[in-house]
Amino acid sequence: MTTSPEAQSLYEQGIAAMQRGDLKTAGDSFVAALEHDENFAYAHNGVGLVLAASGQISEAMECYDTAARLDPNFASPHINK
């Protein structure tokens, strides 16, 4: 998780956008979250999900790797790979 309330809020907006199928807004929200906390593993994973859904698989894998490195106990990036 993050200690930045702004990053957390933007991450949650990204998740909501993903659930609506709005990849552009989701990606923008996850990237904005990373501007507030560059070590926010969940936001890196979110960017990876958007990239994967857009067909950018190698870029998505890099995001999953970063998320897994930042939070080794966070299961999602390992599952997403």
Order of alpha helices (4+ residues) and beta strands (2+ residues): alpha-alpha-alpha-alpha-alpha
